[in-house]
């Protein structure tokens, strides 16, 4: 049985910082939302994919 972590990280496409975010499994296996970077305050589109216990997170410019 695979256990999904409660948080994951992505690299801000604006400032290059590694950002830790919580993963909301109740939101479904494929998620997309806009979030401001807590370091540089620039908005990014955050993509989350959960599959077979693995979580993939990446950001792209808004």
C-alpha positions in Angstrom: 0.0 0.0 0.0 1.4 3.4 -1.0 1.0 6.3 1.4 0.7 9.8 0.0 2.6 12.5 1.8 0.7 15.4 3.2 2.9 18.0 1.5 5.0 18.4 -1.6 7.3 20.9 -3.1 7.7 22.9 -6.3 10.2 25.4 -7.6 8.8 29.0 -8.1 9.2 29.8 -11.8 9.8 33.5 -10.9 12.4 33.4 -8.1 13.6 29.8 -8.1 12.8 29.1 -4.4 11.6 25.7 -3.4 8.1 26.1 -2.0 6.3 23.5 0.3 2.6 23.2 -0.1 0.0 21.0 1.5 -1.7 18.3 -0.7 -5.5 18.1 -0.5 -6.3 14.6 -1.6 -10.0 15.4 -1.3 -9.6 17.8 -4.3 -9.1 14.9 -6.6 -6.2 13.3 -8.5 -5.7 16.2 -10.9 -5.6 19.7 -9.5 -4.8 23.2 -11.0 -5.0 26.5 -9.1 -3.3 29.9 -8.9 -1.1 30.6 -5.8 1.2 33.5 -5.0 4.7 32.6 -4.1 5.3 33.2 -0.3 8.8 34.5 -1.1 8.4 36.8 -4.2 4.6 37.2 -4.2 4.4 36.4 -8.0 1.4 34.3 -9.0 2.0 30.8 -10.5 -0.4 28.1 -11.8 0.2 25.1 -9.5 -0.5 21.7 -11.0 -0.9 18.6 -8.8 -1.2 15.0 -10.0 -1.8 12.1 -7.6 -1.4 8.6 -9.1 -0.8 5.3 -7.3 0.5 7.0 -4.2 2.9 9.3 -6.0 2.5 13.0 -6.0 3.8 15.3 -8.8 3.7 19.1 -8.4 4.9 21.8 -10.8 4.4 25.5 -11.3 4.1 27.5 -14.5 3.7 31.3 -15.0 0.2 32.6 -14.7 
